[in-house]
Amino acid sequence: MSQSNRSEMRIGCPECEATVNASVPPGPGIHDDRTTNRLQGRETACRNCGHELELYYY
């Protein structure tokens, strides 16, 4: 059985306050060398109201 390297995040929808579950891949995080760290994004939608959410991470 393989293990996922994704981190699960739970955030609140700003429209209906439902909990939205999303996963993000592992990343290097924030380091001193700013040239290699790029802010990444992921889109998801609330299953309750359909509001589109954008998640940003390093």
C-alpha beads as a LAMMPS data file, in Angstrom:
LAMMPS data file: protein, C-alpha beads

58 atoms
57 bonds

1 atom types
1 bond types

-500.0 500.0 xlo xhi
-500.0 500.0 ylo yhi
-500.0 500.0 zlo zhi

Masses

1 110.0

Atoms # bond

1 1 1 0.000 0.000 0.000
2 1 1 1.456 3.357 -0.995
3 1 1 1.360 6.386 1.215
4 1 1 0.371 9.805 -0.134
5 1 1 2.788 12.693 0.221
6 1 1 -0.017 15.246 0.029
7 1 1 -1.028 17.319 3.033
8 1 1 -4.725 17.565 3.763
9 1 1 -6.033 21.027 4.567
10 1 1 -9.403 22.004 5.982
11 1 1 -10.520 25.551 5.292
12 1 1 -13.766 27.423 5.746
13 1 1 -15.778 28.614 2.757
14 1 1 -16.184 32.414 2.957
15 1 1 -19.665 32.222 1.405
16 1 1 -21.444 29.544 3.447
17 1 1 -18.870 28.705 6.180
18 1 1 -18.877 25.004 5.269
19 1 1 -15.622 23.100 5.721
20 1 1 -13.761 22.488 2.477
21 1 1 -11.176 19.695 2.331
22 1 1 -8.278 20.163 -0.057
23 1 1 -4.899 18.551 -0.514
24 1 1 -1.637 20.169 -1.514
25 1 1 1.535 18.443 -2.690
26 1 1 4.692 18.633 -0.592
27 1 1 6.940 21.558 -1.309
28 1 1 10.250 22.976 -0.221
29 1 1 8.670 25.560 2.061
30 1 1 10.150 28.995 2.514
31 1 1 13.957 29.168 2.385
32 1 1 16.441 32.030 2.319
33 1 1 17.022 31.565 -1.408
34 1 1 13.956 33.385 -2.786
35 1 1 14.759 32.606 -6.414
36 1 1 13.877 28.918 -6.106
37 1 1 10.718 29.349 -4.037
38 1 1 7.685 29.976 -6.147
39 1 1 4.266 30.555 -4.714
40 1 1 2.000 27.858 -6.116
41 1 1 -1.759 27.760 -6.308
42 1 1 -4.607 25.307 -6.518
43 1 1 -8.282 25.833 -7.224
44 1 1 -11.115 23.949 -5.585
45 1 1 -14.831 24.481 -5.075
46 1 1 -17.077 24.241 -2.031
47 1 1 -19.285 21.160 -2.288
48 1 1 -22.009 22.917 -0.332
49 1 1 -22.504 26.139 -2.333
50 1 1 -20.133 25.825 -5.312
51 1 1 -18.025 28.872 -4.364
52 1 1 -14.615 28.686 -6.041
53 1 1 -11.613 28.866 -3.724
54 1 1 -7.955 29.457 -4.536
55 1 1 -5.304 28.011 -2.221
56 1 1 -1.730 29.313 -2.329
57 1 1 1.263 27.580 -0.795
58 1 1 5.054 27.256 -1.007

Bonds

1 1 1 2
2 1 2 3
3 1 3 4
4 1 4 5
5 1 5 6
6 1 6 7
7 1 7 8
8 1 8 9
9 1 9 10
10 1 10 11
11 1 11 12
12 1 12 13
13 1 13 14
14 1 14 15
15 1 15 16
16 1 16 17
17 1 17 18
18 1 18 19
19 1 19 20
20 1 20 21
21 1 21 22
22 1 22 23
23 1 23 24
24 1 24 25
25 1 25 26
26 1 26 27
27 1 27 28
28 1 28 29
29 1 29 30
30 1 30 31
31 1 31 32
32 1 32 33
33 1 33 34
34 1 34 35
35 1 35 36
36 1 36 37
37 1 37 38
38 1 38 39
39 1 39 40
40 1 40 41
41 1 41 42
42 1 42 43
43 1 43 44
44 1 44 45
45 1 45 46
46 1 46 47
47 1 47 48
48 1 48 49
49 1 49 50
50 1 50 51
51 1 51 52
52 1 52 53
53 1 53 54
54 1 54 55
55 1 55 56
56 1 56 57
57 1 57 58
